[in-house]
Amino acid sequence: MASSFIDKATIRVAAGRGGDGAVAFHREKYVAAVGPDGGDGGRGGDVIVTVDDHMSTLMDFRYKRKYVAGNGMNGNGRRCSGKDGESLTIKVPRGTLIRDKATGGILHDMSGDEPFVVAKGGKGGWGNQHFATPTRQVPRFAKPGLPGEDREVVLELKLLADVGLVGFPNVGKSTLLSVVSKAHPKIANYHFTTLFPNLGVVYVKEGVSFVMADIPGIIEGASEGAGLGHDFLRHIDRCRLLIHLVDVSGSEGRDPVEDFETINTELRRYSEALAERPQLVVANKCDLLSPEDRAPIERLKAHVEKLGYRFFELSAATQQGTRELMLAAAGELAELPPILRYEPDYVAPLPTVDTSGELEYRKLDADYWSVEGPWLQSLLSRVNLGDYEGRIYFDRVLREAGVFTRLEELGIRDGDTVGIYDLEFEYQS
């Protein structure tokens, strides 16, 4: 069934919130001195994506769309930190691209074996043990934990195959895959028998093998969404070599040369890079022509060789010429670079935050101030303070929102410490 193959899905991933730090003081019988010993909150769990080679579709994401990791536990006394939140692992097929839905940027290409953290858990808040100084020996405050990352991502499966079989429906792609590999695609004499890509491993000789994909038939207009081609053209994006099958028997009433040009036009409309991919052109169903009626074969051969393509004659049904074709494909692959891996290109946009909400200003000690509020927490969790541009932007938002002006009205002095959740800085006017 077509519905059993899902190659694109949108999901929401939410990492866990960090636990709050504790306010506690050490108390021991017969010991006069006491000190802060509030533990830190636990870190929120991450949402992690890993590859599962037993999966070949994104079907698991058709009904479940939200994935949430565990929250960190709050800190306790005796310097006991809260337990970290439980991370959540999501499994995807190898070759899945993870994109940020808002920007379309690539976050990661799940082609290797390394896991990827798609949403990081929030940091746990510090307990009051961290805030003791020679002049602040009894800090009665701690920090709350920060929220984890929460985002929508698009999962897009792009098959990892060395060779892609392309051509019109019913030209024999599935038959060819079945006779040169151990794959068992559905085969019948009608259009769109193949409703989802099939993969097969072709063993050419000892130590030489490659993965070949049977891509559902492409028709004219596929790059604009006609037929099934629009949905599945992405699966030949990574293929290093294309085997272009053309039916020369006339059984479909089409012209082989026109078929060849139509498919290449659709490839070019979808991607110029894909159209430039090396191709082996194959005249299939040659067994259905009599020796005296080779005109369609010769016309196609002359056309494609003039364009610089290698040409092969084949009968996938009788396996005539299949061995020679697979040897040629293996030889081409030996000279081509490895399968394409997509590099991340996601650039986190500077967040837009509504700063109209109220903030809570508290003087927690003689020289320590705390500023908290929902929009400030949201800003802090979304801006990259490790980046110079991010720090400048954060400072500008605080100034424009009147945070520094309000602190001065409340009596802050140069050298006082300002704590904004897990961020601390020394105030300078």
C-alpha positions as a Markdown table, in Angstrom:
| # | Residue | x | y | z |
|---|---|---|---|---|
| 1 | Met | 0.0 | 0.0 | 0.0 |
| 2 | Ala | 1.2 | 3.5 | -0.7 |
| 3 | Ser | 0.4 | 4.6 | 2.8 |
| 4 | Ser | 2.9 | 2.2 | 4.3 |
| 5 | Phe | 5.8 | 4.3 | 2.9 |
| 6 | Ile | 6.1 | 7.7 | 4.6 |
| 7 | Asp | 9.2 | 9.7 | 3.7 |
| 8 | Lys | 8.4 | 13.1 | 5.2 |
| 9 | Ala | 7.0 | 14.0 | 8.6 |
| 10 | Thr | 6.8 | 17.0 | 10.9 |
| 11 | Ile | 7.2 | 16.5 | 14.6 |
| 12 | Arg | 7.6 | 18.7 | 17.7 |
| 13 | Val | 10.5 | 17.9 | 20.0 |
| 14 | Ala | 10.6 | 19.4 | 23.6 |
| 15 | Ala | 13.6 | 18.9 | 25.8 |
| 16 | Gly | 13.1 | 18.7 | 29.6 |
| 17 | Arg | 13.2 | 21.7 | 32.0 |
| 18 | Gly | 16.1 | 22.0 | 34.4 |
| 19 | Gly | 15.3 | 21.5 | 38.1 |
| 20 | Asp | 15.3 | 24.5 | 40.6 |
| 21 | Gly | 18.2 | 25.0 | 42.9 |
| 22 | Ala | 17.6 | 24.5 | 46.6 |
| 23 | Val | 17.9 | 27.0 | 49.5 |
| 24 | Ala | 19.1 | 25.0 | 52.5 |
| 25 | Phe | 21.6 | 25.4 | 55.4 |
| 26 | His | 23.8 | 22.9 | 57.1 |
| 27 | Arg | 22.7 | 22.1 | 60.6 |
| 28 | Glu | 24.5 | 19.7 | 62.8 |
| 29 | Lys | 24.2 | 19.1 | 66.5 |
| 30 | Tyr | 26.8 | 20.8 | 68.7 |
| 31 | Val | 28.2 | 22.7 | 65.7 |
| 32 | Ala | 27.6 | 26.4 | 66.0 |
| 33 | Ala | 28.5 | 27.5 | 62.5 |
| 34 | Val | 26.0 | 26.9 | 59.7 |
| 35 | Gly | 26.5 | 27.4 | 56.0 |
| 36 | Pro | 24.5 | 27.2 | 52.8 |
| 37 | Asp | 24.3 | 23.7 | 51.4 |
| 38 | Gly | 21.4 | 23.8 | 48.9 |
| 39 | Gly | 22.1 | 21.5 | 45.9 |
| 40 | Asp | 21.7 | 22.3 | 42.3 |
| 41 | Gly | 18.7 | 21.3 | 40.2 |
| 42 | Gly | 19.1 | 18.4 | 37.7 |
| 43 | Arg | 19.6 | 19.1 | 34.0 |
| 44 | Gly | 16.6 | 18.6 | 31.7 |
| 45 | Gly | 16.7 | 15.5 | 29.5 |
| 46 | Asp | 17.7 | 15.9 | 25.8 |
| 47 | Val | 15.8 | 14.7 | 22.7 |
| 48 | Ile | 18.3 | 12.5 | 20.8 |
| 49 | Val | 17.9 | 11.2 | 17.3 |
| 50 | Thr | 19.7 | 7.9 | 16.3 |
| 51 | Val | 19.8 | 5.8 | 13.2 |
| 52 | Asp | 18.0 | 2.4 | 13.0 |
| 53 | Asp | 19.0 | 0.3 | 10.0 |
| 54 | His | 15.9 | -1.8 | 10.5 |
| 55 | Met | 13.7 | 1.1 | 9.6 |
| 56 | Ser | 13.0 | 2.1 | 6.0 |
| 57 | Thr | 10.2 | 4.6 | 6.4 |
| 58 | Leu | 9.0 | 7.4 | 8.6 |
| 59 | Met | 5.7 | 5.6 | 9.2 |
| 60 | Asp | 6.3 | 5.7 | 13.0 |
| 61 | Phe | 5.8 | 9.5 | 12.9 |
| 62 | Arg | 2.5 | 9.5 | 11.0 |
| 63 | Tyr | 0.4 | 9.4 | 14.2 |
| 64 | Lys | 2.8 | 10.4 | 17.0 |
| 65 | Arg | 3.9 | 14.0 | 16.4 |
| 66 | Lys | 5.1 | 15.2 | 19.9 |
| 67 | Tyr | 8.2 | 13.9 | 21.7 |
| 68 | Val | 9.0 | 15.2 | 25.2 |
| 69 | Ala | 12.0 | 14.4 | 27.4 |
| 70 | Gly | 11.9 | 14.3 | 31.2 |
| 71 | Asn | 12.4 | 17.3 | 33.5 |
| 72 | Gly | 15.3 | 17.6 | 35.9 |
| 73 | Met | 14.5 | 17.2 | 39.6 |
| 74 | Asn | 14.9 | 20.0 | 42.1 |
| 75 | Gly | 18.0 | 20.2 | 44.3 |
| 76 | Asn | 18.0 | 19.3 | 48.0 |
| 77 | Gly | 19.9 | 20.1 | 51.2 |
| 78 | Arg | 23.3 | 18.6 | 52.1 |
| 79 | Arg | 24.5 | 19.7 | 48.7 |
| 80 | Cys | 22.5 | 17.0 | 47.0 |
| 81 | Ser | 21.8 | 17.8 | 43.3 |
| 82 | Gly | 18.6 | 16.9 | 41.7 |
| 83 | Lys | 18.4 | 13.9 | 39.4 |
| 84 | Asp | 18.9 | 14.8 | 35.7 |
| 85 | Gly | 15.8 | 14.4 | 33.5 |
| 86 | Glu | 15.5 | 11.3 | 31.4 |
| 87 | Ser | 16.6 | 11.8 | 27.8 |
| 88 | Leu | 14.3 | 10.6 | 25.0 |
| 89 | Thr | 15.7 | 8.8 | 22.0 |
| 90 | Ile | 14.0 | 8.9 | 18.6 |
| 91 | Lys | 15.0 | 6.3 | 15.9 |
| 92 | Val | 14.9 | 7.2 | 12.2 |
| 93 | Pro | 16.0 | 5.4 | 9.0 |
| 94 | Arg | 19.6 | 6.0 | 7.8 |
| 95 | Gly | 19.6 | 8.9 | 5.3 |
| 96 | Thr | 17.0 | 11.0 | 7.1 |
| 97 | Leu | 17.6 | 14.8 | 7.0 |
| 98 | Ile | 16.5 | 16.8 | 10.0 |
| 99 | Arg | 15.4 | 20.4 | 9.1 |
| 100 | Asp | 14.2 | 23.3 | 11.2 |
| 101 | Lys | 10.6 | 23.8 | 10.2 |
| 102 | Ala | 10.7 | 27.6 | 10.7 |
| 103 | Thr | 13.7 | 28.3 | 8.6 |
| 104 | Gly | 14.1 | 25.2 | 6.4 |
| 105 | Gly | 17.7 | 24.9 | 7.4 |
| 106 | Ile | 19.4 | 21.6 | 7.7 |
| 107 | Leu | 20.2 | 20.7 | 11.4 |
| 108 | His | 21.7 | 17.3 | 10.7 |
| 109 | Asp | 22.1 | 14.5 | 8.1 |
| 110 | Met | 21.5 | 11.1 | 9.8 |
| 111 | Ser | 23.7 | 9.2 | 7.4 |
| 112 | Gly | 26.4 | 8.2 | 9.9 |
| 113 | Asp | 26.2 | 6.3 | 13.2 |
| 114 | Glu | 26.6 | 9.2 | 15.6 |
| 115 | Pro | 23.5 | 10.3 | 17.5 |
| 116 | Phe | 22.3 | 13.9 | 17.2 |
| 117 | Val | 20.8 | 16.1 | 20.0 |
| 118 | Val | 17.9 | 17.8 | 18.3 |
| 119 | Ala | 16.7 | 19.5 | 21.5 |
| 120 | Lys | 18.9 | 20.3 | 24.4 |
| 121 | Gly | 17.6 | 20.0 | 28.0 |
| 122 | Gly | 17.5 | 23.1 | 30.2 |
| 123 | Lys | 20.2 | 23.8 | 32.7 |
| 124 | Gly | 19.5 | 23.1 | 36.3 |
| 125 | Gly | 19.4 | 26.1 | 38.7 |
| 126 | Trp | 22.2 | 26.7 | 41.2 |
| 127 | Gly | 21.5 | 26.0 | 44.8 |
| 128 | Asn | 22.5 | 28.6 | 47.4 |
| 129 | Gln | 25.8 | 26.9 | 48.1 |
| 130 | His | 27.2 | 28.8 | 45.1 |
| 131 | Phe | 26.3 | 32.2 | 46.3 |
| 132 | Ala | 28.2 | 32.3 | 49.6 |
| 133 | Thr | 30.9 | 35.0 | 49.7 |
| 134 | Pro | 32.9 | 36.6 | 52.6 |
| 135 | Thr | 30.4 | 39.3 | 52.7 |
| 136 | Arg | 27.3 | 37.2 | 51.9 |
| 137 | Gln | 27.6 | 34.2 | 54.3 |
| 138 | Val | 23.9 | 33.3 | 54.5 |
| 139 | Pro | 22.4 | 33.6 | 51.0 |
| 140 | Arg | 18.7 | 32.9 | 51.2 |
| 141 | Phe | 18.2 | 32.5 | 47.5 |
| 142 | Ala | 18.8 | 30.0 | 44.7 |
| 143 | Lys | 18.2 | 29.9 | 40.9 |
| 144 | Pro | 15.4 | 28.3 | 39.0 |
| 145 | Gly | 16.0 | 25.9 | 36.2 |
| 146 | Leu | 15.8 | 26.9 | 32.6 |
| 147 | Pro | 13.4 | 25.4 | 30.1 |
| 148 | Gly | 14.7 | 23.0 | 27.4 |
| 149 | Glu | 14.6 | 23.7 | 23.7 |
| 150 | Asp | 11.2 | 23.3 | 22.1 |
| 151 | Arg | 11.0 | 23.3 | 18.3 |
| 152 | Glu | 9.3 | 21.8 | 15.3 |
| 153 | Val | 11.4 | 19.8 | 12.9 |
| 154 | Val | 10.8 | 18.2 | 9.5 |
| 155 | Leu | 12.2 | 14.7 | 8.9 |
| 156 | Glu | 12.9 | 14.0 | 5.3 |
| 157 | Leu | 14.1 | 10.6 | 4.1 |
| 158 | Lys | 16.6 | 10.6 | 1.3 |
| 159 | Leu | 17.6 | 7.0 | 0.5 |
| 160 | Leu | 21.3 | 6.1 | 0.7 |
| 161 | Ala | 21.8 | 4.3 | -2.6 |
| 162 | Asp | 24.8 | 4.3 | -4.9 |
| 163 | Val | 22.8 | 3.7 | -8.0 |
| 164 | Gly | 19.3 | 5.0 | -8.9 |
| 165 | Leu | 17.1 | 3.4 | -11.5 |
| 166 | Val | 15.1 | 6.1 | -13.3 |
| 167 | Gly | 12.6 | 6.0 | -16.2 |
| 168 | Phe | 9.0 | 6.0 | -17.1 |
| 169 | Pro | 6.5 | 3.7 | -15.3 |
| 170 | Asn | 6.5 | 0.1 | -16.5 |
| 171 | Val | 9.9 | 0.2 | -18.3 |
| 172 | Gly | 11.3 | -2.7 | -16.2 |
| 173 | Lys | 13.1 | -1.0 | -13.3 |
| 174 | Ser | 11.6 | -3.4 | -10.7 |
| 175 | Thr | 12.3 | -6.4 | -12.8 |
| 176 | Leu | 16.0 | -5.4 | -13.3 |
| 177 | Leu | 16.4 | -4.8 | -9.5 |
| 178 | Ser | 14.8 | -8.2 | -8.8 |
| 179 | Val | 17.2 | -10.2 | -11.1 |
| 180 | Val | 20.4 | -8.4 | -10.1 |
| 181 | Ser | 19.8 | -8.4 | -6.3 |
| 182 | Lys | 17.8 | -10.2 | -3.7 |
| 183 | Ala | 15.2 | -7.5 | -3.5 |
| 184 | His | 11.6 | -8.6 | -4.1 |
| 185 | Pro | 9.7 | -5.6 | -5.5 |
| 186 | Lys | 6.1 | -5.9 | -6.7 |
| 187 | Ile | 6.1 | -6.5 | -10.5 |
| 188 | Ala | 3.1 | -6.3 | -12.8 |
| 189 | Asn | 2.4 | -5.0 | -16.3 |
| 190 | Tyr | 0.7 | -1.8 | -15.3 |
| 191 | His | 1.8 | 1.7 | -14.4 |
| 192 | Phe | 2.9 | 2.7 | -10.9 |
| 193 | Thr | 3.3 | -0.9 | -9.7 |
| 194 | Thr | 6.1 | 0.6 | -7.5 |
| 195 | Leu | 4.6 | 3.0 | -5.1 |
| 196 | Phe | 7.6 | 3.4 | -2.9 |
| 197 | Pro | 11.4 | 3.1 | -3.5 |
| 198 | Asn | 12.9 | -0.4 | -3.2 |
| 199 | Leu | 16.5 | -1.0 | -2.3 |
| 200 | Gly | 18.7 | -4.0 | -3.3 |
| 201 | Val | 22.3 | -4.9 | -2.8 |
| 202 | Val | 24.1 | -5.9 | -6.0 |
| 203 | Tyr | 27.0 | -8.3 | -5.5 |
| 204 | Val | 29.2 | -8.0 | -8.6 |
| 205 | Lys | 32.2 | -10.1 | -7.4 |
| 206 | Glu | 34.1 | -10.8 | -4.3 |
| 207 | Gly | 34.7 | -7.4 | -2.5 |
| 208 | Val | 32.6 | -5.4 | -5.0 |
| 209 | Ser | 29.0 | -4.6 | -4.3 |
| 210 | Phe | 26.7 | -1.5 | -4.3 |
| 211 | Val | 23.2 | -0.5 | -3.3 |
| 212 | Met | 20.7 | 0.1 | -6.0 |
| 213 | Ala | 17.3 | 1.9 | -5.7 |
| 214 | Asp | 14.3 | 1.3 | -7.8 |
| 215 | Ile | 12.6 | 4.7 | -7.9 |
| 216 | Pro | 8.9 | 4.9 | -8.7 |
| 217 | Gly | 8.2 | 5.9 | -12.3 |
| 218 | Ile | 8.7 | 9.5 | -13.3 |
| 219 | Ile | 6.3 | 11.1 | -15.8 |
| 220 | Glu | 6.2 | 14.4 | -17.6 |
| 221 | Gly | 5.4 | 17.1 | -15.1 |
| 222 | Ala | 6.8 | 15.2 | -12.1 |
| 223 | Ser | 9.0 | 18.1 | -11.0 |
| 224 | Glu | 5.7 | 20.1 | -10.6 |
| 225 | Gly | 4.0 | 17.3 | -8.7 |
| 226 | Ala | 2.4 | 15.1 | -11.4 |
| 227 | Gly | 2.3 | 11.4 | -10.8 |
| 228 | Leu | 4.5 | 9.9 | -8.1 |
| 229 | Gly | 7.8 | 11.4 | -9.3 |
| 230 | His | 7.5 | 14.6 | -7.2 |
| 231 | Asp | 7.3 | 12.7 | -4.0 |
| 232 | Phe | 10.2 | 10.4 | -4.8 |
| 233 | Leu | 12.7 | 12.4 | -6.8 |
| 234 | Arg | 14.4 | 13.3 | -3.5 |
| 235 | His | 15.5 | 9.7 | -3.2 |
| 236 | Ile | 17.9 | 9.9 | -6.1 |
| 237 | Asp | 19.5 | 13.1 | -4.7 |
| 238 | Arg | 22.3 | 11.1 | -3.1 |
| 239 | Cys | 22.8 | 8.5 | -5.9 |
| 240 | Arg | 26.2 | 8.7 | -7.4 |
| 241 | Leu | 25.1 | 7.1 | -10.7 |
| 242 | Leu | 21.8 | 6.8 | -12.5 |
| 243 | Ile | 20.8 | 3.9 | -14.7 |
| 244 | His | 18.2 | 5.3 | -17.1 |
| 245 | Leu | 15.9 | 2.6 | -18.5 |
| 246 | Val | 14.1 | 3.2 | -21.7 |
| 247 | Asp | 11.4 | 0.9 | -23.2 |
| 248 | Val | 12.3 | 0.3 | -26.9 |
| 249 | Ser | 9.7 | -2.3 | -27.5 |
| 250 | Gly | 6.9 | 0.2 | -28.4 |
| 251 | Ser | 4.5 | -1.7 | -26.1 |
| 252 | Glu | 3.5 | 1.6 | -24.5 |
| 253 | Gly | 3.1 | 3.4 | -27.8 |
| 254 | Arg | 5.8 | 6.0 | -26.9 |
| 255 | Asp | 9.0 | 7.1 | -28.7 |
| 256 | Pro | 12.2 | 6.0 | -26.9 |
| 257 | Val | 14.1 | 9.2 | -27.7 |
| 258 | Glu | 11.3 | 11.4 | -26.5 |
| 259 | Asp | 11.0 | 9.3 | -23.3 |
| 260 | Phe | 14.7 | 9.7 | -22.7 |
| 261 | Glu | 14.6 | 13.5 | -23.1 |
| 262 | Thr | 11.4 | 13.9 | -21.0 |
| 263 | Ile | 12.9 | 12.1 | -18.0 |
| 264 | Asn | 16.1 | 14.2 | -18.3 |
| 265 | Thr | 14.0 | 17.4 | -18.5 |
| 266 | Glu | 12.2 | 16.4 | -15.3 |
| 267 | Leu | 15.5 | 15.7 | -13.5 |
| 268 | Arg | 16.8 | 19.1 | -14.6 |
| 269 | Arg | 13.7 | 20.9 | -13.4 |
| 270 | Tyr | 14.0 | 19.3 | -10.1 |
| 271 | Ser | 17.8 | 19.8 | -9.7 |
| 272 | Glu | 20.5 | 20.9 | -12.1 |
| 273 | Ala | 23.0 | 18.9 | -10.0 |
| 274 | Leu | 20.9 | 15.8 | -10.4 |
| 275 | Ala | 20.7 | 16.2 | -14.2 |
| 276 | Glu | 24.5 | 16.4 | -14.4 |
| 277 | Arg | 24.8 | 13.1 | -12.5 |
| 278 | Pro | 26.6 | 10.3 | -14.5 |
| 279 | Gln | 24.1 | 8.1 | -16.4 |
| 280 | Leu | 24.2 | 4.7 | -18.1 |
| 281 | Val | 21.4 | 4.6 | -20.7 |
| 282 | Val | 19.8 | 1.2 | -21.1 |
| 283 | Ala | 17.5 | 0.1 | -23.9 |
| 284 | Asn | 15.2 | -2.4 | -22.2 |
| 285 | Lys | 12.8 | -5.1 | -23.5 |
| 286 | Cys | 15.0 | -5.7 | -26.5 |
| 287 | Asp | 13.8 | -9.3 | -26.5 |
| 288 | Leu | 10.3 | -8.1 | -27.7 |
| 289 | Leu | 11.8 | -6.8 | -31.0 |
| 290 | Ser | 12.7 | -9.0 | -33.9 |
| 291 | Pro | 16.2 | -8.8 | -35.3 |
| 292 | Glu | 14.8 | -7.0 | -38.4 |
| 293 | Asp | 13.2 | -4.3 | -36.3 |
| 294 | Arg | 16.2 | -2.7 | -34.5 |
| 295 | Ala | 15.4 | 0.8 | -35.7 |
| 296 | Pro | 14.2 | 2.1 | -32.3 |
| 297 | Ile | 17.3 | 0.7 | -30.6 |
| 298 | Glu | 19.7 | 2.2 | -33.2 |
| 299 | Arg | 17.9 | 5.6 | -33.0 |
| 300 | Leu | 18.2 | 5.8 | -29.2 |
| 301 | Lys | 21.8 | 4.6 | -29.3 |
| 302 | Ala | 22.8 | 7.2 | -31.8 |
| 303 | His | 21.0 | 9.9 | -29.8 |
| 304 | Val | 22.5 | 9.2 | -26.4 |
| 305 | Glu | 26.0 | 8.4 | -27.6 |
| 306 | Lys | 26.1 | 11.8 | -29.4 |
| 307 | Leu | 25.4 | 13.3 | -26.0 |
| 308 | Gly | 28.3 | 11.4 | -24.4 |
| 309 | Tyr | 26.4 | 8.7 | -22.5 |
| 310 | Arg | 27.3 | 5.0 | -22.5 |
| 311 | Phe | 24.6 | 2.8 | -24.1 |
| 312 | Phe | 23.5 | -0.8 | -23.2 |
| 313 | Glu | 21.0 | -3.2 | -24.6 |
| 314 | Leu | 19.1 | -5.3 | -22.1 |
| 315 | Ser | 16.3 | -7.7 | -21.5 |
| 316 | Ala | 15.7 | -7.6 | -17.8 |
| 317 | Ala | 13.0 | -10.3 | -18.0 |
| 318 | Thr | 15.4 | -12.8 | -19.6 |
| 319 | Gln | 18.5 | -11.4 | -17.8 |
| 320 | Gln | 20.2 | -10.8 | -21.2 |
| 321 | Gly | 22.9 | -8.1 | -20.8 |
| 322 | Thr | 22.3 | -7.6 | -17.0 |
| 323 | Arg | 25.8 | -8.9 | -16.0 |
| 324 | Glu | 27.6 | -6.5 | -18.4 |
| 325 | Leu | 25.5 | -3.6 | -17.1 |
| 326 | Met | 26.3 | -4.3 | -13.4 |
| 327 | Leu | 30.0 | -4.7 | -14.2 |
| 328 | Ala | 29.9 | -1.3 | -16.0 |
| 329 | Ala | 28.0 | 0.3 | -13.1 |
| 330 | Ala | 30.6 | -1.0 | -10.6 |
| 331 | Gly | 33.4 | 0.3 | -12.8 |
| 332 | Glu | 31.8 | 3.8 | -12.9 |
| 333 | Leu | 31.2 | 3.8 | -9.1 |
| 334 | Ala | 34.9 | 3.0 | -8.5 |
| 335 | Glu | 35.8 | 6.3 | -10.1 |
| 336 | Leu | 33.1 | 8.5 | -8.4 |
| 337 | Pro | 33.2 | 10.3 | -5.1 |
| 338 | Pro | 31.4 | 8.8 | -2.0 |
| 339 | Ile | 27.7 | 9.2 | -1.5 |
| 340 | Leu | 26.7 | 12.8 | -0.8 |
| 341 | Arg | 26.3 | 13.9 | 2.8 |
| 342 | Tyr | 24.5 | 17.2 | 3.5 |
| 343 | Glu | 26.2 | 19.7 | 5.7 |
| 344 | Pro | 24.2 | 21.6 | 8.3 |
| 345 | Asp | 23.3 | 25.1 | 7.1 |
| 346 | Tyr | 20.9 | 26.1 | 9.8 |
| 347 | Val | 21.6 | 29.5 | 11.3 |
| 348 | Ala | 19.6 | 30.3 | 14.4 |
| 349 | Pro | 17.7 | 33.6 | 13.9 |
| 350 | Leu | 17.8 | 36.2 | 16.5 |
| 351 | Pro | 14.7 | 35.7 | 18.6 |
| 352 | Thr | 11.9 | 38.2 | 18.6 |
| 353 | Val | 10.5 | 38.6 | 22.1 |
| 354 | Asp | 7.5 | 40.6 | 23.4 |
| 355 | Thr | 9.1 | 42.6 | 26.2 |
| 356 | Ser | 5.8 | 44.2 | 27.4 |
| 357 | Gly | 5.4 | 41.7 | 30.3 |
| 358 | Glu | 6.3 | 42.6 | 33.9 |
| 359 | Leu | 9.6 | 41.6 | 35.4 |
| 360 | Glu | 10.3 | 40.9 | 39.0 |
| 361 | Tyr | 13.3 | 42.8 | 40.5 |
| 362 | Arg | 14.6 | 41.6 | 43.8 |
| 363 | Lys | 17.5 | 42.6 | 46.0 |
| 364 | Leu | 18.6 | 39.3 | 47.4 |
| 365 | Asp | 21.6 | 40.6 | 49.3 |
| 366 | Ala | 23.6 | 43.8 | 49.9 |
| 367 | Asp | 25.3 | 43.4 | 46.5 |
| 368 | Tyr | 23.2 | 40.9 | 44.6 |
| 369 | Trp | 20.1 | 41.6 | 42.4 |
| 370 | Ser | 17.8 | 39.2 | 40.7 |
| 371 | Val | 15.7 | 39.9 | 37.6 |
| 372 | Glu | 13.2 | 37.4 | 36.4 |
| 373 | Gly | 10.1 | 37.2 | 34.2 |
| 374 | Pro | 8.6 | 35.0 | 31.5 |
| 375 | Trp | 9.8 | 36.9 | 28.5 |
| 376 | Leu | 13.3 | 37.3 | 29.9 |
| 377 | Gln | 13.5 | 33.5 | 30.6 |
| 378 | Ser | 12.4 | 32.9 | 27.0 |
| 379 | Leu | 15.0 | 35.3 | 25.6 |
| 380 | Leu | 17.8 | 33.8 | 27.6 |
| 381 | Ser | 16.9 | 30.2 | 26.5 |
| 382 | Arg | 16.8 | 31.2 | 22.8 |
| 383 | Val | 19.8 | 33.5 | 22.4 |
| 384 | Asn | 23.4 | 32.2 | 22.0 |
| 385 | Leu | 25.5 | 34.1 | 24.5 |
| 386 | Gly | 28.6 | 32.3 | 23.3 |
| 387 | Asp | 28.3 | 34.3 | 20.1 |
| 388 | Tyr | 29.4 | 38.0 | 20.1 |
| 389 | Glu | 26.4 | 39.0 | 18.0 |
| 390 | Gly | 24.1 | 37.2 | 20.4 |
| 391 | Arg | 25.6 | 38.9 | 23.4 |
| 392 | Ile | 25.3 | 42.4 | 21.8 |
| 393 | Tyr | 21.7 | 41.6 | 20.9 |
| 394 | Phe | 20.8 | 40.4 | 24.4 |
| 395 | Asp | 22.3 | 43.6 | 25.9 |
| 396 | Arg | 20.4 | 45.8 | 23.4 |
| 397 | Val | 17.1 | 44.1 | 24.3 |
| 398 | Leu | 17.7 | 44.6 | 28.0 |
| 399 | Arg | 18.5 | 48.3 | 27.5 |
| 400 | Glu | 15.5 | 48.9 | 25.2 |
| 401 | Ala | 13.2 | 47.2 | 27.6 |
| 402 | Gly | 14.4 | 49.5 | 30.4 |
| 403 | Val | 15.9 | 46.8 | 32.6 |
| 404 | Phe | 19.1 | 48.8 | 33.4 |
| 405 | Thr | 17.1 | 52.0 | 34.0 |
| 406 | Arg | 14.9 | 50.2 | 36.5 |
| 407 | Leu | 17.8 | 48.7 | 38.3 |
| 408 | Glu | 19.3 | 52.2 | 38.7 |
| 409 | Glu | 16.0 | 53.5 | 40.0 |
| 410 | Leu | 16.1 | 50.8 | 42.6 |
| 411 | Gly | 19.6 | 51.7 | 43.8 |
| 412 | Ile | 22.0 | 49.3 | 42.1 |
| 413 | Arg | 25.6 | 50.3 | 42.4 |
| 414 | Asp | 28.6 | 49.7 | 40.2 |
| 415 | Gly | 30.2 | 46.3 | 41.1 |
| 416 | Asp | 26.9 | 44.7 | 42.2 |
| 417 | Thr | 26.1 | 41.3 | 40.8 |
| 418 | Val | 23.0 | 40.9 | 38.6 |
| 419 | Gly | 21.6 | 37.4 | 38.3 |
| 420 | Ile | 19.2 | 36.5 | 35.4 |
| 421 | Tyr | 18.4 | 32.8 | 35.8 |
| 422 | Asp | 21.7 | 31.0 | 35.1 |
| 423 | Leu | 23.4 | 34.2 | 33.8 |
| 424 | Glu | 25.4 | 36.5 | 36.2 |
| 425 | Phe | 27.2 | 39.7 | 35.4 |
| 426 | Glu | 28.8 | 42.6 | 37.2 |
| 427 | Tyr | 26.8 | 45.8 | 36.8 |
| 428 | Gln | 28.7 | 48.8 | 35.4 |
| 429 | Ser | 26.8 | 52.0 | 34.6 |
